[in-house]
Amino acid sequence: MWAELLYGARTAGVPVQAWLLQIWEMGAGKLPLDAIRRGTITKLEWHEKIEKDEWKMLLDALVQNTSLEEINLGGCKLTDEQLQGLVRVLEKGALPECIYIYVDDNPASEEAQQAVKDALKQR
């Protein structure tokens, strides 16, 4: 079990403490990262701010996902840098089933929001 925790944190690129906290909080209404990673959900809708460490873990989970069809992250206070990370995930060929990503209603620039939509279309 300890090896799984270390591997999960390392893969997500976050400290073990942040990884453990995320796992603990997931049961309290936090992002369902394990369900995303395992491909057990088809729709993700989240409208709360996503902190830097949690964003890294979300991107890692999205890279591994094969089931999500719709993602709505409107109102998550995402920045240009965060959306660039999402573009890189899409450019890797991740999220093969995804047909819709909503990232409007964020402080990120319109260009960054459009880059996500374009990356999704180009796959």
N, C-alpha and C positions, 0 to 999 in steps of 0.2 A: 504494500500500500504506500509506504513512504517513497519508494522508487517511482510510483505512478504520480505522486504529488510533485516530486522533483522534475520528472519528465514533462508534466503538464505546464508547470511554471516556466521551465526552460523553453519549451516549444512556443509558448505565448509571449516570451520575452519580458516577463515581469518577475518581480521578487516573489519568493515562496509565500511570504506573508500576505501579499496582495492576492495571490492565487487562493490561499486558504480562506481569506476574508470573502472573496467572491463566491466560493463554494458555499460558505456558511450563509451568506446573504441571499443566495439564489432561492432558497426556500422561503425567504421573506419578501418575495415579489421583485427580485432583481432580474436582470437579463438571464434568460434561460440558455446559458452558454453550452451546457452539457447537451441539451436537446438539439441545439443548433449543430454542434460538433458531430453528434451521433446520427443526424439526419432524421429525427423523429417528428419534426414539425414542417409544415408547408408554408406557414405565414408568420412573419415577425412584425409586430407593431409595437413601437416604443416611442414615447413622447417626453421622456425625462432626460435631463442632462447626463451625458456619458463622460465620465472622467477619463483622463489619459491612460491610466493602467487598465481600466475596464475596456477602453476602446481597443487597446492592443490585444486583449483577450478576445474581444468580439471579432476582430479581423482574423485572428488565428482560427477561431471557430468557423468563420465564413469560408476560409480556404479549404477546410475539411468537409464542408457541407455539400450534400448532393440532393437535398430534398426541398429547399426553400424555393417557392414560386413567386412570392410577394414579400417585399421588405418595405416598411414604412417607418422612416426615422425622422419624420417631420417634427420640428420643435425640440430636437435634442441638443440644440445649441452647438452644432457641429461647425468646425472651422475649416478653412481651405485645406490646411495640412491634414486634417482627419479625412476629408473627402478625397484627397490625393491618395491616401492609404487605401481607401475603398476602390479607387480606380486601379491601383496596382493589383489588388486582389482579383478584380475582374479581368485584368490583362493576363493574369496567370491562368485563366480558363476556369476559375472557381465558379461556383454557383451555376452549374450547367442547366438546372431546371428553372432558374429565375427569369421571369418575363417582365417584372415590374419592380422598380426601386423608386421610392419617393423620398427625396432629401430636401424639398423646399421648406420654407418656414424655418430656416436656420440662418445664423449670422454669416455663414460662408458666402462668398461672392457668387453671383449668378453664373459666372464662367466655371467655377468649381462644381456647382450643381449640375450644369450642362455636361461637364466632362464625365460625370458619373453616368448620366443617361446615354451619352455617346459610347462610352466603354461597354455598356450593357448591350447596345445595338450591334456593336462591331464583333461580338463573339460569335 
